[in-house]
Amino acid sequence: MSFFSSLYRDIAIDFGTTNTLIYVRGLGIVLNEPSIVARDCNTGQVLAIGQEALVMHDKLHPGIVTVRPLFNGAIGDYQAMQELIKGLINKTKMRFSLGIRHLVISIPSGITPVEKRAVRDFAQHVGAKKFYMVTNPMAAAIGIGLEVREAIGNMVVDIGGGTSEIAVISLSGIASGECLKVAGADITELIIRHLRQEYNIAVGESTAERIKITLASAYKEEKETSMEIRGINVESGLPEVRMIGSGSIRNVIAIPIGQIISSIKKCLEALVIKPELSVDIFDHGLFLVGGGALIKGIDKKIQEETNVPVHISEDPQTVVAKGAGEILENLRKYRGLYTN
Ligand SMILES: Nc1ncnc2c1ncn2[C@@H]1O[C@H](COP(=O)(O)OP(=O)(O)OP(=O)(O)O)[C@@H](O)[C@H]1O
């Protein structure tokens, strides 16, 4: 490598609805921050991005607005996407480099051609010399260490914030896939709605997230748990404290979990014409990644409903970034798995 080329950086980005991760070649994942931008309502000026913008999100005043650039796997705000990713790249220690040489971005599998063009334009905008796009399930499978180029069927289920992506991967391609706009953010939203309807309590997004992480389970637990929540009584407008049990939250999340399981079944059913792939999946199991893989009992529930063994990958929220990083480190090896 020449002196000048060593001054350029190669990076991979997992641009997600909830979180964006940046991988730098030779260093690994260097940044993991919420995908959110805070702007001044009047001037449109960016006030904060990532973690600092998330802190503002729940405590907004009328002069500030927060935006999530991705919504349900679609780019809802292209400008916010640019602001977020450019800002996060600047947060990494890349200011001493001349720019980006190779840029890998993982994208939702349901992305439209127009959105793909927007991602490509973005890569040009940040001055990337070479650019590669890989779908989230493919990156996840590589991040797990599955043999995606072999004639073996591997099933990956990525339950993120805005989408649940399901894919059966074999011979470097997706043999059967589903992209569902139901994921973690919908579960949080349902919890907020449930508390308002059942208990007349209004809570913010971060409280609902905490309830989800602490209480939500997809499978009946041996011992039910409960937690104290603080919110505002919507009738009196006064603060209120309540105990909420895990059983009621399990009932609330049963519908989205059921929709995700139905999509997994649909994906398996589509393999009826390729029974050898089904056999591989029944033998090796399916691999669960994304933050939704951390919902308690979700592996047991999926296994019970599909008869397929379920493995939760290690550190499921970083698997896509690791896979995109692995591609970046071995571009030649993975040729054919990404598009430009
Ligand atoms: N312990 C946990 N229990 C339940 N849900 C969790 C837990 N930890 C994280 N989550 C949820 O995981 C989701 C985020 O997952 P992830 O970071 O994989 O999404 P993303 O990649 O940003 O989204 P997408 O893939 O849809 O673009 C959030 O909805 C978050 O609430």
The ligand as a Gaussian input file, in Angstrom:
#p B3LYP/6-31G(d) Opt

LIG

0 1
 N      -33.131000      -6.445000      25.495000
 C      -34.013000      -6.136000      24.540000
 N      -35.269000      -6.645000      24.574000
 C      -36.164000      -6.345000      23.630000
 N      -35.935000      -5.516000      22.582000
 C      -34.703000      -4.962000      22.511000
 C      -33.686000      -5.231000      23.469000
 N      -32.564000      -4.532000      23.118000
 C      -32.882000      -3.851000      21.998000
 N      -34.163000      -4.094000      21.635000
 C      -34.894000      -3.523000      20.491000
 O      -34.213000      -3.792000      19.276000
 C      -34.556000      -2.786000      18.318000
 C      -33.304000      -2.292000      17.633000
 O      -32.653000      -3.364000      17.045000
 P      -31.519000      -3.132000      15.951000
 O      -30.444000      -2.275000      16.508000
 O      -31.149000      -4.477000      15.446000
 O      -32.358000      -2.319000      14.876000
 P      -31.902000      -1.499000      13.598000
 O      -30.844000      -2.272000      12.877000
 O      -31.560000      -0.114000      13.959000
 O      -33.272000      -1.506000      12.802000
 P      -33.650000      -1.998000      11.326000
 O      -32.865000      -3.258000      11.069000
 O      -35.122000      -2.236000      11.383000
 O      -33.293000      -0.873000      10.427000
 C      -35.226000      -1.656000      19.098000
 O      -36.629000      -1.663000      18.826000
 C      -34.932000      -2.006000      20.540000
 O      -35.953000      -1.567000      21.407000

